[in-house]
Amino acid sequence: STAGQWVSRFEQELCARTGAAHAVAVTNGTVALRLALHLVGVSADDEVLLPPLSFVATANAVAHLGAVPHFVDVEAGSVGMDPTALSARLEAVAERREGGVFNRSTGRRLACVLPVHVFGHPARIQELRAVAEAWGLPLVEDAAEALGSWFDGTHCGLFGAVGTLSFNGNKLITTGGGGALLTNDTSLANRARHLSTTAKQPHPWAFFHDAVGWNDRLPNLNAALGVDQLEDLDRRLEAKRQLFQ
Ligand SMILES: *Cc1c(COP(=O)(O)O)cnc(C)c1O
């Protein structure tokens, strides 16, 4: 089932590998993104700022919440979202009003900045975070391809509110399908666990669910594979670096 000792162990080892205070293992990277966006308050008819250079799942996760992707271009150096383009875009369309930051041309709320660390190469995340902070927008990082990628002493996914990983077969490690949220925010991690396990209140026999939850947790069997795969991560990262050279 989705509750088991391998899930906890896999999460602990992800924390040890990334320096995250909390890891929450889920069924895939798309689900991890959808949950992360929901946790920072993205809801129907909001807009999320994201780069057009990514796998389709980044935009899909936005749409799964009924929100609308708002693309901001990438820059050549990092192939991640361009902080200058983000800043210029917000200056051009955004306005602060009661209830948040709004897109003047569509009337929709701008709810989140969602950069992607493409092919494990860190985006200019500190500059992107500075722009997001200046506008009071939460930062969620799609680090699906970036397990083992660090920038300035911090693992990708840990610069903003929450980051997400994927363990699909084409990623750094695989659980035969899986994903995770990384965060240093304890209350966000607790809400992620709660909402990904049907929002059931702990009780010996009664079934009380205090929100509309999801059944998103990684099965124990997949987590066991993940624990084994992590033992090979250093070798794989080294092989990737050699290929790059
Ligand atoms: C793989 C990937 C995802 C989605 O992960 P799945 O586990 O396939 O759902 C999201 N974003 C990026 C950038 C990816 O490469």
The ligand as an SDF file (V2000), in Angstrom:
LIG
                    3D

 15 15  0  0  0  0  0  0  0  0999 V2000
    9.3960   14.3110  -16.4700 C   0  0  0  0  0  0  0  0  0  0  0  0
    9.0250   15.7090  -16.2090 C   0  0  0  0  0  0  0  0  0  0  0  0
    7.8320   16.0480  -15.5510 C   0  0  0  0  0  0  0  0  0  0  0  0
    6.7450   15.0670  -15.2080 C   0  0  0  0  0  0  0  0  0  0  0  0
    7.1200   13.9470  -14.5020 O   0  0  0  0  0  0  0  0  0  0  0  0
    6.2960   12.5640  -14.6510 P   0  0  0  0  0  0  0  0  0  0  0  0
    6.8410   11.7310  -13.5400 O   0  0  0  0  0  0  0  0  0  0  0  0
    6.5730   12.0270  -16.0110 O   0  0  0  0  0  0  0  0  0  0  0  0
    4.8490   12.9000  -14.4360 O   0  0  0  0  0  0  0  0  0  0  0  0
    7.5920   17.3790  -15.2700 C   0  0  0  0  0  0  0  0  0  0  0  0
    8.4480   18.3280  -15.6260 N   0  0  0  0  0  0  0  0  0  0  0  0
    9.6020   18.0570  -16.2700 C   0  0  0  0  0  0  0  0  0  0  0  0
   10.5370   19.1760  -16.5970 C   0  0  0  0  0  0  0  0  0  0  0  0
    9.9210   16.7400  -16.5930 C   0  0  0  0  0  0  0  0  0  0  0  0
   11.0520   16.4690  -17.2630 O   0  0  0  0  0  0  0  0  0  0  0  0
  1  2  1  0
  2  3  1  0
  2 14  2  0
  3  4  1  0
  3 10  2  0
  4  5  1  0
  5  6  1  0
  6  7  2  0
  6  8  1  0
  6  9  1  0
 10 11  1  0
 11 12  2  0
 12 13  1  0
 12 14  1  0
 14 15  1  0
M  END
$$$$
